[in-house]
Amino acid sequence: CAEAGVAFIGPPPNAIAAMGDKIESKKLAKAAGVNVVPGYLGEIADTEEAVRIAADIGFPVMMKASAGGGGQGMRLAWSEADVREGFEATKREGLA
């Protein structure tokens, strides 16, 4: 819009871009004083790390790809087995 000289009524481009990334949007919300759901705020390297983080947080946990997935991919894990199964599926959906 800016390049075409059109006035866009809405958030600035950097805010729109940040909202597409769950990690960045949560960081922005926290910095602005917005209450957010507690949990892990960062990239999780692999399934073993996901299991350790979930155990530290306490079950149940919800997993979601930080970007991609098209609004899909939220998984609820009630146990370590659920995390193992759900983490890989969430990762695949985010990459797709």
MOPAC internal coordinates of N, CA, C and O (Angstrom, degrees):
PM7 1SCF
backbone

  N    0.0000 0     0.00 0     0.00 0    0    0    0
  C    1.4552 1     0.00 0     0.00 0    1    0    0
  C    1.5199 1   110.56 1     0.00 0    2    1    0
  O    1.2310 1   120.29 1   135.25 1    3    2    1
  N    1.3392 1   117.05 1   -44.75 1    3    2    1
  C    1.4614 1   120.28 1  -177.41 1    5    3    2
  C    1.5245 1   110.95 1   -62.41 1    6    5    3
  O    1.2310 1   120.61 1   137.45 1    7    6    5
  N    1.3326 1   116.44 1   -42.55 1    7    6    5
  C    1.4631 1   120.00 1   179.80 1    9    7    6
  C    1.5181 1   112.03 1   -63.65 1   10    9    7
  O    1.2310 1   120.10 1   149.72 1   11   10    9
  N    1.3325 1   117.42 1   -30.28 1   11   10    9
  C    1.4650 1   122.26 1  -179.80 1   13   11   10
  C    1.5197 1   111.92 1   -88.74 1   14   13   11
  O    1.2310 1   120.58 1   177.79 1   15   14   13
  N    1.3455 1   116.50 1    -2.21 1   15   14   13
  C    1.4525 1   119.70 1  -179.61 1   17   15   14
  C    1.5135 1   113.83 1    76.88 1   18   17   15
  O    1.2310 1   120.98 1  -158.46 1   19   18   17
  N    1.3323 1   115.74 1    21.54 1   19   18   17
  C    1.4599 1   121.10 1  -179.74 1   21   19   18
  C    1.5261 1   108.85 1   -98.92 1   22   21   19
  O    1.2310 1   120.63 1   -48.09 1   23   22   21
  N    1.3266 1   116.39 1   131.91 1   23   22   21
  C    1.4619 1   120.79 1   177.57 1   25   23   22
  C    1.5284 1   108.79 1   -78.29 1   26   25   23
  O    1.2310 1   120.99 1   -60.15 1   27   26   25
  N    1.3189 1   115.71 1   119.85 1   27   26   25
  C    1.4666 1   120.83 1   178.68 1   29   27   26
  C    1.5114 1   108.85 1   -94.70 1   30   29   27
  O    1.2310 1   120.40 1   -53.49 1   31   30   29
  N    1.3099 1   116.85 1   126.51 1   31   30   29
  C    1.4591 1   121.92 1   177.68 1   33   31   30
  C    1.5245 1   106.79 1   -94.78 1   34   33   31
  O    1.2310 1   120.43 1   -74.58 1   35   34   33
  N    1.2859 1   116.78 1   105.42 1   35   34   33
  C    1.4513 1   120.76 1  -178.49 1   37   35   34
  C    1.5109 1   110.35 1   157.72 1   38   37   35
  O    1.2310 1   120.80 1    11.81 1   39   38   37
  N    1.3242 1   116.07 1  -168.19 1   39   38   37
  C    1.4649 1   119.75 1  -177.63 1   41   39   38
  C    1.5265 1   111.38 1   -67.12 1   42   41   39
  O    1.2310 1   120.20 1   -25.25 1   43   42   41
  N    1.3375 1   117.23 1   154.75 1   43   42   41
  C    1.4597 1   120.47 1   177.52 1   45   43   42
  C    1.5342 1   110.88 1   -67.75 1   46   45   43
  O    1.2310 1   120.16 1   -20.82 1   47   46   45
  N    1.3235 1   117.30 1   159.18 1   47   46   45
  C    1.4746 1   120.85 1  -177.50 1   49   47   46
  C    1.5246 1   114.33 1   -53.67 1   50   49   47
  O    1.2310 1   119.95 1   141.14 1   51   50   49
  N    1.3460 1   117.70 1   -38.86 1   51   50   49
  C    1.4697 1   118.71 1  -179.00 1   53   51   50
  C    1.5307 1   111.47 1   -65.99 1   54   53   51
  O    1.2310 1   119.85 1   147.22 1   55   54   53
  N    1.3242 1   117.89 1   -32.78 1   55   54   53
  C    1.4712 1   120.66 1   177.82 1   57   55   54
  C    1.5239 1   110.28 1   -70.05 1   58   57   55
  O    1.2310 1   120.17 1   138.94 1   59   58   57
  N    1.3160 1   117.28 1   -41.06 1   59   58   57
  C    1.4633 1   121.04 1   178.13 1   61   59   58
  C    1.5254 1   109.89 1   -61.89 1   62   61   59
  O    1.2310 1   120.52 1   135.48 1   63   62   61
  N    1.3370 1   116.62 1   -44.52 1   63   62   61
  C    1.4642 1   120.61 1   179.33 1   65   63   62
  C    1.5280 1   110.71 1   -62.69 1   66   65   63
  O    1.2310 1   120.00 1   138.01 1   67   66   65
  N    1.3229 1   117.60 1   -41.99 1   67   66   65
  C    1.4664 1   121.05 1  -179.11 1   69   67   66
  C    1.5180 1   111.28 1   -65.14 1   70   69   67
  O    1.2310 1   119.85 1   144.88 1   71   70   69
  N    1.3155 1   117.90 1   -35.12 1   71   70   69
  C    1.4634 1   120.47 1  -178.77 1   73   71   70
  C    1.5243 1   112.43 1   -69.59 1   74   73   71
  O    1.2310 1   120.14 1   161.81 1   75   74   73
  N    1.3311 1   117.34 1   -18.19 1   75   74   73
  C    1.4601 1   120.89 1   176.20 1   77   75   74
  C    1.5133 1   112.94 1   -77.53 1   78   77   75
  O    1.2310 1   120.07 1   167.49 1   79   78   77
  N    1.3082 1   117.48 1   -12.51 1   79   78   77
  C    1.4607 1   123.06 1  -179.60 1   81   79   78
  C    1.5226 1   107.34 1  -115.86 1   82   81   79
  O    1.2310 1   120.52 1   -66.62 1   83   82   81
  N    1.3286 1   116.61 1   113.38 1   83   82   81
  C    1.4726 1   121.13 1  -174.49 1   85   83   82
  C    1.5260 1   112.84 1   -59.87 1   86   85   83
  O    1.2310 1   120.55 1   143.90 1   87   86   85
  N    1.3342 1   116.55 1   -36.10 1   87   86   85
  C    1.4609 1   119.54 1  -179.00 1   89   87   86
  C    1.5235 1   110.09 1   -67.80 1   90   89   87
  O    1.2310 1   120.62 1   130.81 1   91   90   89
  N    1.3336 1   116.42 1   -49.19 1   91   90   89
  C    1.4646 1   120.29 1  -179.01 1   93   91   90
  C    1.5236 1   111.46 1   -65.22 1   94   93   91
  O    1.2310 1   120.35 1   141.06 1   95   94   93
  N    1.3291 1   116.94 1   -38.94 1   95   94   93
  C    1.4634 1   118.50 1  -178.87 1   97   95   94
  C    1.5278 1   111.07 1   -66.37 1   98   97   95
  O    1.2310 1   120.24 1   143.59 1   99   98   97
  N    1.3290 1   117.15 1   -36.41 1   99   98   97
  C    1.4578 1   119.80 1   178.57 1  101   99   98
  C    1.5262 1   110.49 1   -69.02 1  102  101   99
  O    1.2310 1   120.18 1   141.88 1  103  102  101
  N    1.3355 1   117.25 1   -38.12 1  103  102  101
  C    1.4660 1   120.64 1   176.99 1  105  103  102
  C    1.5269 1   110.29 1   -62.62 1  106  105  103
  O    1.2310 1   120.46 1   136.06 1  107  106  105
  N    1.3326 1   116.73 1   -43.94 1  107  106  105
  C    1.4667 1   120.67 1   178.79 1  109  107  106
  C    1.5267 1   111.06 1   -62.93 1  110  109  107
  O    1.2310 1   120.67 1   136.61 1  111  110  109
  N    1.3184 1   116.32 1   -43.39 1  111  110  109
  C    1.4617 1   120.31 1  -179.56 1  113  111  110
  C    1.5300 1   110.31 1   -62.33 1  114  113  111
  O    1.2310 1   120.33 1   134.32 1  115  114  113
  N    1.3334 1   116.96 1   -45.68 1  115  114  113
  C    1.4681 1   120.47 1   178.97 1  117  115  114
  C    1.5231 1   110.88 1   -61.12 1  118  117  115
  O    1.2310 1   120.50 1   136.92 1  119  118  117
  N    1.3363 1   116.65 1   -43.08 1  119  118  117
  C    1.4642 1   120.80 1  -179.41 1  121  119  118
  C    1.5244 1   111.31 1   -64.07 1  122  121  119
  O    1.2310 1   120.59 1   151.33 1  123  122  121
  N    1.3454 1   116.48 1   -28.67 1  123  122  121
  C    1.4646 1   120.89 1   179.69 1  125  123  122
  C    1.5212 1   112.21 1   -86.40 1  126  125  123
  O    1.2310 1   120.26 1  -179.86 1  127  126  125
  N    1.3387 1   117.11 1     0.14 1  127  126  125
  C    1.4559 1   120.56 1   178.33 1  129  127  126
  C    1.5186 1   114.36 1    85.25 1  130  129  127
  O    1.2310 1   120.21 1  -165.98 1  131  130  129
  N    1.3219 1   117.20 1    14.02 1  131  130  129
  C    1.4620 1   121.11 1   178.64 1  133  131  130
  C    1.5276 1   108.85 1   -81.11 1  134  133  131
  O    1.2310 1   120.29 1   -42.78 1  135  134  133
  N    1.3295 1   117.06 1   137.22 1  135  134  133
  C    1.4576 1   120.37 1   175.63 1  137  135  134
  C    1.5222 1   109.15 1   -68.71 1  138  137  135
  O    1.2310 1   120.57 1   -48.42 1  139  138  137
  N    1.3155 1   116.52 1   131.58 1  139  138  137
  C    1.4574 1   121.80 1   178.99 1  141  139  138
  C    1.5242 1   109.30 1  -125.62 1  142  141  139
  O    1.2310 1   120.89 1   -21.79 1  143  142  141
  N    1.3059 1   115.90 1   158.21 1  143  142  141
  C    1.4562 1   121.52 1   177.69 1  145  143  142
  C    1.5230 1   108.10 1   -66.83 1  146  145  143
  O    1.2310 1   119.55 1   -49.22 1  147  146  145
  N    1.3209 1   118.47 1   130.78 1  147  146  145
  C    1.4587 1   119.82 1   179.42 1  149  147  146
  C    1.5249 1   110.98 1   -64.83 1  150  149  147
  O    1.2310 1   120.78 1   -26.76 1  151  150  149
  N    1.3057 1   116.12 1   153.24 1  151  150  149
  C    1.4526 1   120.43 1   177.88 1  153  151  150
  C    1.5038 1   110.92 1   160.91 1  154  153  151
  O    1.2310 1   120.86 1    14.00 1  155  154  153
  N    1.3012 1   115.96 1  -166.00 1  155  154  153
  C    1.4554 1   122.40 1  -178.06 1  157  155  154
  C    1.5226 1   109.28 1   -85.80 1  158  157  155
  O    1.2310 1   120.61 1   -44.65 1  159  158  157
  N    1.3105 1   116.44 1   135.35 1  159  158  157
  C    1.4539 1   121.52 1  -177.42 1  161  159  158
  C    1.5236 1   109.09 1  -121.24 1  162  161  159
  O    1.2310 1   120.89 1   -93.24 1  163  162  161
  N    1.3070 1   115.90 1    86.76 1  163  162  161
  C    1.4591 1   120.90 1  -179.95 1  165  163  162
  C    1.5041 1   110.44 1   168.53 1  166  165  163
  O    1.2310 1   121.33 1    -2.30 1  167  166  165
  N    1.3159 1   115.06 1   177.70 1  167  166  165
  C    1.4625 1   120.84 1   179.81 1  169  167  166
  C    1.5219 1   109.11 1   -83.38 1  170  169  167
  O    1.2310 1   120.78 1   -42.71 1  171  170  169
  N    1.3182 1   116.11 1   137.29 1  171  170  169
  C    1.4654 1   122.00 1   179.45 1  173  171  170
  C    1.5188 1   107.45 1  -105.67 1  174  173  171
  O    1.2310 1   120.81 1   -57.86 1  175  174  173
  N    1.3212 1   116.06 1   122.14 1  175  174  173
  C    1.4607 1   122.00 1  -170.84 1  177  175  174
  C    1.5297 1   114.11 1   -69.70 1  178  177  175
  O    1.2310 1   120.30 1   138.35 1  179  178  177
  N    1.3306 1   117.03 1   -41.65 1  179  178  177
  C    1.4575 1   118.96 1  -174.11 1  181  179  178
  C    1.5298 1   110.59 1  -156.86 1  182  181  179
  O    1.2310 1   121.51 1    -2.12 1  183  182  181
  N    1.3142 1   114.72 1   177.88 1  183  182  181
  C    1.4656 1   120.85 1  -176.59 1  185  183  182
  C    1.5224 1   112.16 1   -60.99 1  186  185  183
  O    1.2310 1   119.98 1   139.65 1  187  186  185
  N    1.3248 1   117.64 1   -40.35 1  187  186  185
  C    1.4695 1   120.10 1  -179.05 1  189  187  186
  C    1.5236 1   110.90 1   -62.44 1  190  189  187
  O    1.2310 1   120.51 1   139.17 1  191  190  189
  N    1.3202 1   116.63 1   -40.83 1  191  190  189
  C    1.4600 1   119.31 1   177.60 1  193  191  190
  C    1.5244 1   110.30 1   -65.60 1  194  193  191
  O    1.2310 1   120.35 1   140.74 1  195  194  193
  N    1.3258 1   116.94 1   -39.26 1  195  194  193
  C    1.4680 1   120.94 1   178.31 1  197  195  194
  C    1.5234 1   110.66 1   -61.12 1  198  197  195
  O    1.2310 1   120.31 1   138.52 1  199  198  197
  N    1.3166 1   117.01 1   -41.48 1  199  198  197
  C    1.4691 1   121.55 1   178.99 1  201  199  198
  C    1.5244 1   110.18 1   -63.37 1  202  201  199
  O    1.2310 1   119.95 1   135.39 1  203  202  201
  N    1.3442 1   117.69 1   -44.61 1  203  202  201
  C    1.4732 1   120.97 1   179.57 1  205  203  202
  C    1.5346 1   111.30 1   -62.50 1  206  205  203
  O    1.2310 1   120.67 1   135.96 1  207  206  205
  N    1.3258 1   116.32 1   -44.04 1  207  206  205
  C    1.4650 1   120.30 1  -178.92 1  209  207  206
  C    1.5262 1   110.38 1   -64.75 1  210  209  207
  O    1.2310 1   120.48 1   135.51 1  211  210  209
  N    1.3280 1   116.69 1   -44.49 1  211  210  209
  C    1.4659 1   120.41 1  -179.82 1  213  211  210
  C    1.5259 1   110.79 1   -61.30 1  214  213  211
  O    1.2310 1   120.30 1   138.87 1  215  214  213
  N    1.3191 1   117.03 1   -41.13 1  215  214  213
  C    1.4658 1   120.62 1   179.53 1  217  215  214
  C    1.5299 1   110.28 1   -64.60 1  218  217  215
  O    1.2310 1   120.17 1   142.18 1  219  218  217
  N    1.3340 1   117.29 1   -37.82 1  219  218  217
  C    1.4704 1   120.98 1   178.03 1  221  219  218
  C    1.5254 1   111.40 1   -66.91 1  222  221  219
  O    1.2310 1   120.67 1   138.91 1  223  222  221
  N    1.3401 1   116.32 1   -41.09 1  223  222  221
  C    1.4672 1   120.47 1  -179.56 1  225  223  222
  C    1.5179 1   110.14 1   -69.63 1  226  225  223
  O    1.2310 1   120.95 1   135.66 1  227  226  225
  N    1.3276 1   115.79 1   -44.34 1  227  226  225
  C    1.4660 1   122.17 1  -175.91 1  229  227  226
  C    1.5197 1   109.63 1   103.87 1  230  229  227
  O    1.2310 1   121.42 1   -37.19 1  231  230  229
  N    1.3081 1   114.90 1   142.81 1  231  230  229
  C    1.4739 1   120.66 1  -177.05 1  233  231  230
  C    1.5105 1   111.27 1   -85.79 1  234  233  231
  O    1.2310 1   120.15 1   -29.07 1  235  234  233
  N    1.3219 1   117.32 1   150.93 1  235  234  233
  C    1.4608 1   128.09 1    -0.15 1  237  235  234
  C    1.5230 1   111.55 1   -79.67 1  238  237  235
  O    1.2310 1   121.12 1   -22.03 1  239  238  237
  N    1.3412 1   115.47 1   157.97 1  239  238  237
  C    1.4611 1   122.58 1   172.99 1  241  239  238
  C    1.5230 1   108.32 1  -126.63 1  242  241  239
  O    1.2310 1   121.49 1   -22.65 1  243  242  241
  N    1.3297 1   114.76 1   157.35 1  243  242  241
  C    1.4523 1   119.75 1   175.54 1  245  243  242
  C    1.5150 1   107.63 1  -114.97 1  246  245  243
  O    1.2310 1   120.82 1   -42.52 1  247  246  245
  N    1.3278 1   116.04 1   137.48 1  247  246  245
  C    1.4572 1   121.44 1   179.09 1  249  247  246
  C    1.5192 1   108.42 1  -114.65 1  250  249  247
  O    1.2310 1   121.51 1   -38.57 1  251  250  249
  N    1.3384 1   114.72 1   141.43 1  251  250  249
  C    1.4652 1   120.88 1   179.59 1  253  251  250
  C    1.5077 1   107.63 1  -151.51 1  254  253  251
  O    1.2310 1   120.49 1   -43.67 1  255  254  253
  N    1.3448 1   116.66 1   136.33 1  255  254  253
  C    1.4604 1   120.20 1   175.13 1  257  255  254
  C    1.5215 1   108.43 1   -62.63 1  258  257  255
  O    1.2310 1   120.40 1   -36.84 1  259  258  257
  N    1.3291 1   116.84 1   143.16 1  259  258  257
  C    1.4651 1   120.00 1  -178.27 1  261  259  258
  C    1.5209 1   111.98 1   -72.03 1  262  261  259
  O    1.2310 1   120.12 1   155.51 1  263  262  261
  N    1.3168 1   117.37 1   -24.49 1  263  262  261
  C    1.4651 1   121.75 1   177.89 1  265  263  262
  C    1.5197 1   107.04 1  -150.77 1  266  265  263
  O    1.2310 1   120.96 1   -21.76 1  267  266  265
  N    1.3024 1   115.77 1   158.24 1  267  266  265
  C    1.4556 1   119.37 1  -178.63 1  269  267  266
  C    1.5043 1   111.00 1    79.34 1  270  269  267
  O    1.2310 1   120.87 1     3.83 1  271  270  269
  N    1.2813 1   115.93 1  -176.17 1  271  270  269
  C    1.4565 1   121.05 1   178.65 1  273  271  270
  C    1.5126 1   113.50 1    90.38 1  274  273  271
  O    1.2310 1   119.99 1   163.22 1  275  274  273
  N    1.3133 1   117.63 1   -16.78 1  275  274  273
  C    1.4620 1   120.54 1   176.35 1  277  275  274
  C    1.5137 1   113.92 1    57.11 1  278  277  275
  O    1.2310 1   120.13 1  -142.16 1  279  278  277
  N    1.3337 1   117.35 1    37.84 1  279  278  277
  C    1.4638 1   120.18 1  -179.87 1  281  279  278
  C    1.5116 1   113.08 1    84.40 1  282  281  279
  O    1.2310 1   120.35 1  -175.90 1  283  282  281
  N    1.3098 1   116.93 1     4.10 1  283  282  281
  C    1.4573 1   121.25 1   178.01 1  285  283  282
  C    1.5232 1   109.05 1  -107.56 1  286  285  283
  O    1.2310 1   121.06 1    -3.05 1  287  286  285
  N    1.2941 1   115.58 1   176.95 1  287  286  285
  C    1.4464 1   120.31 1   170.14 1  289  287  286
  C    1.5068 1   117.00 1    96.08 1  290  289  287
  O    1.2310 1   119.48 1  -175.30 1  291  290  289
  N    1.3258 1   118.60 1     4.70 1  291  290  289
  C    1.4636 1   118.72 1   175.99 1  293  291  290
  C    1.5220 1   107.98 1   -74.90 1  294  293  291
  O    1.2310 1   121.27 1   -52.24 1  295  294  293
  N    1.3198 1   115.17 1   127.76 1  295  294  293
  C    1.4543 1   120.08 1  -178.49 1  297  295  294
  C    1.5196 1   109.42 1  -128.05 1  298  297  295
  O    1.2310 1   121.00 1   -46.02 1  299  298  297
  N    1.3120 1   115.70 1   133.98 1  299  298  297
  C    1.4579 1   121.75 1   176.23 1  301  299  298
  C    1.5272 1   107.53 1   -98.37 1  302  301  299
  O    1.2310 1   121.02 1   -50.44 1  303  302  301
  N    1.3189 1   115.65 1   129.56 1  303  302  301
  C    1.4629 1   121.05 1  -179.65 1  305  303  302
  C    1.5235 1   109.21 1  -118.67 1  306  305  303
  O    1.2310 1   121.37 1   -58.12 1  307  306  305
  N    1.3107 1   114.98 1   121.88 1  307  306  305
  C    1.4617 1   121.61 1   179.91 1  309  307  306
  C    1.5226 1   112.20 1   -97.87 1  310  309  307
  O    1.2310 1   120.64 1   172.21 1  311  310  309
  N    1.3525 1   116.38 1    -7.79 1  311  310  309
  C    1.4603 1   120.26 1  -175.71 1  313  311  310
  C    1.5321 1   109.65 1  -156.44 1  314  313  311
  O    1.2310 1   121.07 1    -8.24 1  315  314  313
  N    1.3222 1   115.56 1   171.76 1  315  314  313
  C    1.4652 1   120.70 1   176.50 1  317  315  314
  C    1.5255 1   110.44 1   -58.94 1  318  317  315
  O    1.2310 1   120.49 1   138.55 1  319  318  317
  N    1.3275 1   116.66 1   -41.45 1  319  318  317
  C    1.4740 1   120.15 1   179.57 1  321  319  318
  C    1.5299 1   110.58 1   -60.58 1  322  321  319
  O    1.2310 1   120.36 1   139.75 1  323  322  321
  N    1.3302 1   116.91 1   -40.25 1  323  322  321
  C    1.4657 1   120.57 1   177.90 1  325  323  322
  C    1.5282 1   111.04 1   -63.38 1  326  325  323
  O    1.2310 1   120.46 1   141.38 1  327  326  325
  N    1.3416 1   116.72 1   -38.62 1  327  326  325
  C    1.4681 1   120.16 1   178.91 1  329  327  326
  C    1.5218 1   109.58 1   -65.06 1  330  329  327
  O    1.2310 1   120.51 1   134.58 1  331  330  329
  N    1.3144 1   116.62 1   -45.42 1  331  330  329
  C    1.4701 1   120.23 1  -179.47 1  333  331  330
  C    1.5310 1   110.80 1   -58.84 1  334  333  331
  O    1.2310 1   120.31 1   134.60 1  335  334  333
  N    1.2952 1   117.01 1   -45.40 1  335  334  333
  C    1.4660 1   121.01 1  -179.62 1  337  335  334
  C    1.5338 1   110.78 1   -71.32 1  338  337  335
  O    1.2310 1   120.45 1   133.48 1  339  338  337
  N    1.3084 1   116.75 1   -46.52 1  339  338  337
  C    1.4578 1   121.40 1  -174.06 1  341  339  338
  C    1.5107 1   114.92 1   -72.58 1  342  341  339
  O    1.2310 1   119.86 1   146.84 1  343  342  341
  N    1.3346 1   117.88 1   -33.16 1  343  342  341
  C    1.4607 1   120.32 1  -178.58 1  345  343  342
  C    1.5176 1   110.88 1   -62.83 1  346  345  343
  O    1.2310 1   120.61 1   133.37 1  347  346  345
  N    1.3031 1   116.45 1   -46.63 1  347  346  345
  C    1.4699 1   119.97 1  -179.03 1  349  347  346
  C    1.5371 1   110.91 1   -64.17 1  350  349  347
  O    1.2310 1   120.75 1   138.48 1  351  350  349
  N    1.3364 1   116.18 1   -41.52 1  351  350  349
  C    1.4665 1   119.59 1   179.26 1  353  351  350
  C    1.5201 1   111.00 1   -65.50 1  354  353  351
  O    1.2310 1   120.29 1   138.88 1  355  354  353
  N    1.3162 1   117.05 1   -41.12 1  355  354  353
  C    1.4683 1   121.32 1   178.66 1  357  355  354
  C    1.5144 1   110.35 1   -63.78 1  358  357  355
  O    1.2310 1   120.60 1   137.76 1  359  358  357
  N    1.3082 1   116.46 1   -42.24 1  359  358  357
  C    1.4681 1   121.68 1   179.34 1  361  359  358
  C    1.5263 1   110.66 1   -61.83 1  362  361  359
  O    1.2310 1   120.26 1   134.92 1  363  362  361
  N    1.3307 1   117.10 1   -45.08 1  363  362  361
  C    1.4759 1   121.01 1   179.13 1  365  363  362
  C    1.5257 1   111.13 1   -61.60 1  366  365  363
  O    1.2310 1   120.46 1   136.38 1  367  366  365
  N    1.3305 1   116.72 1   -43.62 1  367  366  365
  C    1.4657 1   120.27 1  -179.25 1  369  367  366
  C    1.5209 1   111.94 1   -64.96 1  370  369  367
  O    1.2310 1   120.59 1   140.47 1  371  370  369
  N    1.3199 1   116.49 1   -39.53 1  371  370  369
  C    1.4617 1   120.07 1   178.49 1  373  371  370
  C    1.5252 1   111.39 1   -64.30 1  374  373  371
  O    1.2310 1   120.34 1   140.70 1  375  374  373
  N    1.3189 1   116.95 1   -39.30 1  375  374  373
  C    1.4596 1   120.85 1   179.82 1  377  375  374
  C    1.5212 1   111.74 1   -71.32 1  378  377  375
  O    1.2310 1   121.01 1   147.29 1  379  378  377
  N    1.3344 1   115.68 1   -32.71 1  379  378  377
  C    1.4825 1   119.56 1  -179.38 1  381  379  378
  C    1.5097 1   110.10 1   -69.89 1  382  381  379
  O    1.2310 1   120.10 1   180.00 1  383  382  381

